[in-house]
Each structure stands twice: as C-alpha cells, then as structure tokens.
C-alpha cells in the first residue's frame, strides 16, 4: 500500500508538472510575439490561402469540364456535317 501511495504521489506530481508545461505552451501560442506563435499563425494563414486557391481551381476545373463537353458536342456535330457535305460532294461529282 505504501509503495502504491508513493507511486500515486509521484504520478500526481508528474501530472502537475506536465499540466504546467502545457499551460506554458498554450501561453506561448497565445503570445503573438513568440517565434512559435508567429510560425503557427503563418501556417494557418498559408493553409487558408491554399484552401481558397484549391476552391478557385476546383471551380475553374468545373468550368473547363463544361466547356470541354460543349466543344465535344460541337465536334460531333461538325463531323456529322462534314460527312454529309462529303457525301453531297461525291454525289455532285
């Protein structure tokens, strides 16, 4: 029992130390003047910019897909028209 109580006290002490370190790290991130906080905020800004760019590129991709489908339809129509004109030209000859 005494050994378990010593271990419990040791773990509680270690837990307090870890909680203090966690609070210090939280304070470091909250202080905008620290290098870690600057890097964190810069990374957040970069992430937001990349997400916006990704959204813009996805929209452009969708626009190009629609445009490509329209061009494919036009190509098929022009091929049919070409075939018709070719057969008419052969008939005329």
C-alpha positions, 0 to 999 in steps of 0.5 A: 500500500505504501509503495502504491501511495508513493507511486500515486504521489509521484504520478500526481506530481508528474501530472502537475508538472506536465499540466504546467508545461502545457499551460506554458505552451498554450501561453506561448501560442497565445503570445503573438510575439513568440517565434512559435506563435508567429510560425503557427499563425503563418501556417494557418494563414498559408493553409487558408490561402491554399484552401481558397486557391484549391476552391478557385481551381476546383471551380475553374476545373468545373468550368473547363469540364463544361466547356470541354463537353460543349466543344465535344458536342460541337465536334460531333456535330461538325463531323456529322456535317462534314460527312454529309457535305462529303457525301453531297460532294461525291454525289455532285461529282 
